[in-house]
Amino acid sequence: MSTSQAAGRTADAGSDVSRDGARFGRLSSAEFYWRDRQRWLEAKGYLLRPRYRPGWKPSWEGTDKVWYDCEDSKGYDWPTIVDATRTSDGQQVMLKQVPRSMHPHEVEIGLYFSSEPVASDPRNHCAPIYETLQDPEDDSLQLLVMPFLRVHDDPKFQTVGEAVEFFRQVLEGLLFMHEHHVAHRDCMAKNIMMDPKPMFPDLYHPIWIDKNRSYTGKAKYYSRTERPPKYYLIDFGLSRQYDPNNLSPLELPIEGGDQSVPEFQGRKYNEASNPFLTDVYYIGNLIRQRFLLVGLLLTHVKFFGLEFINGLVADMTQEEPGLRPLMSTVVGRFDELRSRLSSYTLRRRLVRRKEGALARVFFGTKHMVITLGYIARRLPPLPQPT
């Protein structure tokens, strides 16, 4: 019996779950899988939160508590992932379902970048796979055990130097993939994460990430300048590894999360193109949309202080793929631009375009005090993970 059939039968049996999704904190149908695998995963050394354990009873039942204020009312909207604790060392990890029929190359590519000598290369920014588990009931389904990561832009970037270091790592990581003849093919914003442990030494709740792990207060954290994180590329479901002798492979587009890619538009969708140059667009557009633009006009700047990268990003996001630079050229140009930035520029606050005058005075004064503290502690303006 398939997982979906088992889930449906459980719902029909009148359990405390909702057939059509989470309702008032109950398990959604997508979460049945994890509940039904809880004992097997525990035997493998991975403990799920109480919500997914057999016989779970909501902590708010029979009390005056409001359900949405309780830790065990929080589930995942995305059905293929769940957090877990590795019982051997107490480390928090993520588990991800990978169906072979849908993503036949994901595990192979992930394991390639997780194996030596590739894994220990400091330029490798591919999220590692700690272990693979074969689903005990579905031969076509594997589970990946991966690091517990956080979205790349939360908390917000505070300085020019913090943003520049993010650009450096992401561009370096994509070039590293390309040097190993792998095109990511979906390196949009949601597929760029960071290791939260430097900034959040006590971590946080896996669903409500602004709260601490016990769900009793706010999660405390350091800035990127104080505790620089490492950024990771994730999700190799659409990735492909090509013949090293074919330096310019041509393939029909595989549509990823960024719908603005010119190769995905109109009749071009039926034309073969170089997936490595599509990656260049992806990462350039990520920088453009997340840091440089509000809307589609260059005059609508999102942050002041990052104008130095405008020309490079414009070239990376050219309409015609053949006019875009290769990642090796992108990284070379970026390194040259970065070398020209002074310590004063790197320590400057990232100022949002929409900030009012009073806000700029307040946040500017606060930033000056914080920066003087950084200088006194000899923290570099370009924070890099150790």
N, C-alpha and C positions, 0 to 999 in steps of 0.2 A: 504493500500500500504506500502511495506517495505521501510526502509531507503535507501537501495541501489537502489530500483526502483525510488524513489523520486529523488535521486541524478542523476540518469541517465536521467530522464525526464528533469531536470533542465539544464543539459549539452546540451541535444538535442534542448532545447528552445533557444539556442544561447546566453546564459548568458556569463559573463566575467570569467568563470571558465573553467578549462581544464579537459576533460573526463579522460585522462590517467595520471593525476598527476599534481603537481605544475609545472608551466612553466612561467618563467619570473615573479615570485612572485605571480602568481594567486593562487587561492584556488585549492588544490588537491581534488580528489573525496573523499578521506578519511575525509576531513574537512567539507564536505557538512552537515554531521550530526550536527556538532556544530553550524553552521550557522542557520540551520533549527530549532534548539532548543533554539536559543539565547533569544527570547522573554519569553519563558517559564522559562528558567533559571533565567532571570532577575526578573521575578515575584516571584521566589523562593528565591531571595536574592543574586544571583551570577551574576556578570557582566563580560562578556567576553571582550577581547580586540577588538578595532574597526574592525579588520580584519574579525571578525565573525558576525558582526552586519548586519542585512538586509539593502540592498542598499549601502553597502560599495563600495567606489570608491578609487582605489589605489592613495595614496598621491603623487606619482611621475607622474601621468598622467597629461599632459599639462604643465609640468615643465622641467627644465634642469637636474633634479635629476636622478641619476642612480638607478634603481629599487632596487638593492641589498643593497644599502646604506640606505634604508628607513625602519623604524621600522615595519611598517605594511606589509612588504613583507615576514616576517618570520613566517612560520608555522611549525607544528610538522610532523616528519617522521612517528611517531608511531600513528596510527589513534584512539586509544582508550583513549587517555588522552588529557587534555587541562588545561591551567591555568585559573584562574578566581579571581576576587576580591569579597570578601564577603562584601556586602554593609552595613551590620549592624555595622561593626567596621573597614572596610578598609583592613582587613587581606587578604594576598595573599594565595590562596589555590590551590589544584589540584583536578580536576574531572576525574574520571575513569569509563569507561563503563565495566560492568561485565555481560556477558550473562550467565544466569542460566544453560542453556543446556551444555555449555562448561566447566564452573567452578561452579558446584553446591554447593561447600563447602566454597568458598572464602568469601562471605559476612558473613556467620555464624561464621567462625573462626575469621575473623577480628573484628566482633562485640563482640565476647567473650573476646578478649584481650583488647577491648576498654571499657569494662564494669567493674564497681566496684565489688569486691575490687581488682580485677586483674589489672585494669588500673593504679592505683596509686602505685603499687609496683615498687620501683626504679630499680629492675632488669628486668622489662618489657621493651624490646627494639622492640616490634612490633609496626609498624606505626599505629597510632590511626585512627579510622574512626569518623569524626565529625557528619556526617549525611548520611543517605541513601535516595535517591530519586528514585521513580518509573517512568520510562520513560512513558510519556503520550500516546505514540502511539504503544509501543511494550511491551506487558506484560512480555516477557521473559528477559527484559533488565533492570538492575538497574544501577544507578550512585552512586558512592561513593565519598563523599567529604572528602578529606584527607589533611594533612599538605603539604605545599610547601617545598619539600626536594631537596637536591643536592647530586650528586654522592660523594661517600665517600672519594675519593682520589684527589679531585681538590678543592683548591690548594694542592700542593704536601706536603707530610709529610716532616718536616724539621729535627726533632730530634728523637733519639731512644725512648725517653719518649713518644713522640706523637704517634709513631707506637705501642708501648707497650700498651698505653691506648686504642687505637683502637682494638687491639687484646682482651684486657680485656672485653671491652663492648660487642663485637660480640660473644665471647665465652659465656659470662654471659647470653646474650640474647637468644642464642640457647639452653643453658641449661634450662632456664626458660620455653621455649616452651616445651621442653621434659618433664619437671616436671609436666606440664599440659597435658601430653600425646598427644602432637601435634608434628608431624614430618613436617618440612618445605618442604622438598623434592625438593627444587630448590634454595638453599641458595648460589648461585654463586655470583660473584663480582657485577654484574649489579643489584642484589637485596639487596645490602647493601648501604644504603644512610645515610645522616646526616642532622640534623637540621642546616640550614645555618645562622639563625638569630644571634647567638652569634658572629660569625666571620664576617657576612655581615649585620650589623644593618640596613642599608638602602636597603638591598637586591640587586637585579640585574635583568637584562632582562631575562625572562623565557626561551628564545631560545638561544640567544647569551650571555652566562652566564659570559663572561668576561667584559660585558658592564653594565653600570648602568641602572636603570629601565626606564629612559627617553631616553635611547639609544643615549646619547650625549657625553659620555666619558667612561673611564674605571671604573669598579666597585671597590670601595675601601673596603679593608678587613683587619682584624687582623689575627695573626697567631693562630694556635691551642693552643699554650702555653699561649697566652694572653687571648683568649676567647674560652675555650674548648667547642666543640660541643658534642651533644649526637648523637650516631649512631643508625640507625634503620634497622630492617629487614622488607622488603616489599614483596608484591606479594604472596598471599596465594592461588593462583589458583590451585596449585598441592598439597597443604597441606592436611593432614588428621589428625583427632583426633581419638585416639584408646581407647579401653576399659582399664580402669585403672588396671584391674586385669590381663591383658595380657601384661606382661613386655617385651616380645620379639615377637612382631607381625611379621608375615611373609607375604609378599605381592610381587606380580610381580612388577618389576621396572616401574616407570613412568619417562620417559626420560625428564630431564630438560635441562638447558642451558649448563652445563658443560658436554661435550661429552666424557671426559676422564674417567668418573666413571667406575671402573672395572665391576660393575654389569650390565652395559649397553653393554658389549662387547660380541660378538659371541653368543655361546649357553647359556651363563649365563643370557642372556636377557630373557630367558624363565624359569628361575629358581627363585623361591620366595626367598626374602631376607629381612633382618630387615631394614626398612626405617630410623630408628634412627641412625644406623651405616652408612648408606649412607650419612646422614647429616654430620656426623663426617668427612667423606672423603671430602665432598663439602667444608667445612669451612677450613679444613687443606690444601686442594689444593689451595684455594683462597690465603691463607697466603704464601704458597710455590711459586705460580706463580707470585704474585704481589709484594712480598718482598724479597724472598730468591733466586730465580733462574732466570737465563737467559738461555733459552733452557731447556734441561731435565737433565743436569748434576749438581750435588751438587757443583762441583768445579767452576761452572759459577755463582758466587754470584751476585745478583742484587744490594743489599745494603750491605755494611760492617757495622758490629755492632749488627746484629741480630742473631748471631750464637748460642746464648743461647737456641733458640727455635727449632733448627734443629732436635734434637732427638724426641721431642714431635710431630712435624709435620710429621716426617717419620713414626711414629707409627699410626698417624691419617690417613695416606694415604696408609696403607697396602693394598696389592692386595686382600687378603682374608678378607671379612668384619668381620668375627668372631675374627680376630686378632686385630681389632681396639679397642681402649678403649672407654668406654661410656663417654658421655659428662660430667658427674659428675667427672669422673677420670681425664678427660682433664683439666677441670677448676681447680681441686685440684693441679695437677702437674704444671699448668701454674702459679698459685698463689705462689707456692713454688719457681719456677724459678724467678718470678718477685721480690720476697722479697730479693733475693740475689743481685739484681742490685743496684749499688751505685748511688748516686746523680750525680757523675761525668759521669758515663756511660750513665745515662738517658738524660743528657744534651748534649751528644755528637751529632754532626751532622750526619745525615744519608748520607753517602758518596756512590755515585753511582760507580759501578765497572768501567764504561767506562770513568770516568773523567780523564782528563790528569793532568800532574803534575802542570802546571801553574794554571789550574782551581781549583785544590785542595788548592793551596796556597791562591788564591784570595777568594774563598768561605769560606775557613777555617778561614781566617783573619776576614772576614765580620761576620761569625758566632760567633767568639770569642767576638767581640764588642757587638753583639746583646745579647749574653748570659750574659755578664757582666751587661747589662741593666736589664735583667730578674732577676738576682740575687739581684741587687739593689732595684728592685721593689718587691722582696720577692715572686716572682712567682714560684710555685713548679715545680720540674723537671718532675713530672708525672701529667700532667694537667687533671683535672676531672671536668666535668660540675657541676654547683651548683644546 
